[in-house]
């Protein structure tokens, strides 16, 4: 009765989860319905919720594409029509007196300084965020490592469960052999039923978990490969490309070259377009994950259909309900104790003193049973869940993703301002 209550009622404390500032910010991104009206941002699994993630990023994408089209049209007009170039050298100053000419010169100098200030400000808008991306990347790496380490811990737990369940079956078989070879073999039927139940239940546990440990380690390798190594390469390439474009614009200013400026614009426009598209897709992901991570355990439970799968997840993520493999463990525990009592009775009442040789195996079995109780208690797996999901994913991975997303938006906007300013600024530094 005590063991039954041990599995049904969980007497353990779980960590309280508090959403990070990044998660709260992502969760507060507006959701819009089909009429572009604000709607509820609580995570749900219906189509209305998922459709509400799309309108705002789509609007931002449309504005970004439209801005680039307008820019290209203006650039085309500047190439075709001299009056649209804003080139001060095209101004006819032959009729100006000295005072008017000086005013014109002062005006040109003022515009040049203003454009230089705006250009430098735009450079800062790109250079500072593009370096902050390494902080976001470090957060992503830390989250992936935490999640990967949790998979290792989980693998160890399942491997230990498999090892202990296998040891229980092995000890039961050795006990059966010792009894059948003893002078009390006629009494073996008293122990056979307990041994059979213990062996069957322990084998059932072993069959259910013995491959999980290796699968989790394989999953960790894939996670590290793509979540750290491949991602780092993408971040470094992104950084190199953006800094390359910045260098081109700085070189065009230092060399006062219109040709280099146009070369930089030619590279920058497709980068801005690609960044705008990627940022809008990431905005959907950031919003979705923010809504999930505001209360990750409950939201993930809601995804799982009601039944044994949800009950299992609830037990190991909230320490609520009963142990999902309690029936097999209860059988092993109960019949191991019964087998121990039977052997003691045979030794004391039937004079089967040689059965004392079974004590090491019985004690080993009882130790394995206690190990199983500890390993399958919700506390062990909840700690892994808390590290992997609450800390690794929702704190670090989401925080890194949110930072990277903001950096990309700022980089895209900064590059757009640069290409707008540079095509005017180079008029003040003719080749």
Secondary structure as UniProt FT lines:
FT   HELIX           2..8
FT   HELIX           21..27
FT   STRAND          31..32
FT   TURN            34..35
FT   STRAND          38..39
FT   HELIX           47..52
FT   HELIX           54..80
FT   HELIX           82..84
FT   HELIX           88..90
FT   TURN            94..95
FT   HELIX           98..181
FT   TURN            183..184
FT   HELIX           185..187
FT   HELIX           188..209
FT   TURN            210..211
FT   HELIX           212..224
FT   HELIX           225..230
FT   HELIX           231..254
FT   TURN            255..256
FT   HELIX           258..293
FT   TURN            294..295
FT   HELIX           296..303
FT   TURN            306..307
FT   HELIX           308..318
FT   TURN            324..325
FT   HELIX           326..349
FT   HELIX           353..358
FT   HELIX           359..376
FT   HELIX           378..385
FT   HELIX           386..397
FT   HELIX           398..425
FT   HELIX           426..428
//
